[in-house]
Amino acid sequence: MHFLCFYHFQCLGQDIFIPCLVDLCKAMWKILMNYHRLLSWHSTESTKQAFPSDTSSSPLGYTEELDGSQEYVDQKLQHGSARIWQDVQTKIKTFLLACDFSGFKIDEFMRILSIVHT
């Protein structure tokens, strides 16, 4: 599969390379943004579980069980964010390395650097 993707990237013409790069970066940004939202949601929910409004109905020991599972979820989410960031970098790197930049004008090349940098 990786070879097929690499082959298709090489077939991109210079006229559609920059729009494809922009679309790829937007898609990767949306993935990162949604993962951030997921982290925020879990953080908010763990705060709600840590300080419930009605503690009289919860059995003894239930909060300790929640704390342990919440720590596990938090740890997995933190490791997941590093993996997602690495995947994003790899996808963009593969896309860029598959292109022959020798035919690009300096302005186009500077635009590519600007897109990747931001």
Secondary structure, 3 states (H helix, E strand, C coil): CHHHHHHHHHCCCHHHHHHHHHHHHHHHHHHHHHHHHHHHHHHHHHHHHHCCCCCCCCCCCHHHHHHHHHHHHHHHHHHHHHHHHHHHHHHHHHHHHCCCHHHCCHHHHHHHHHHHHC
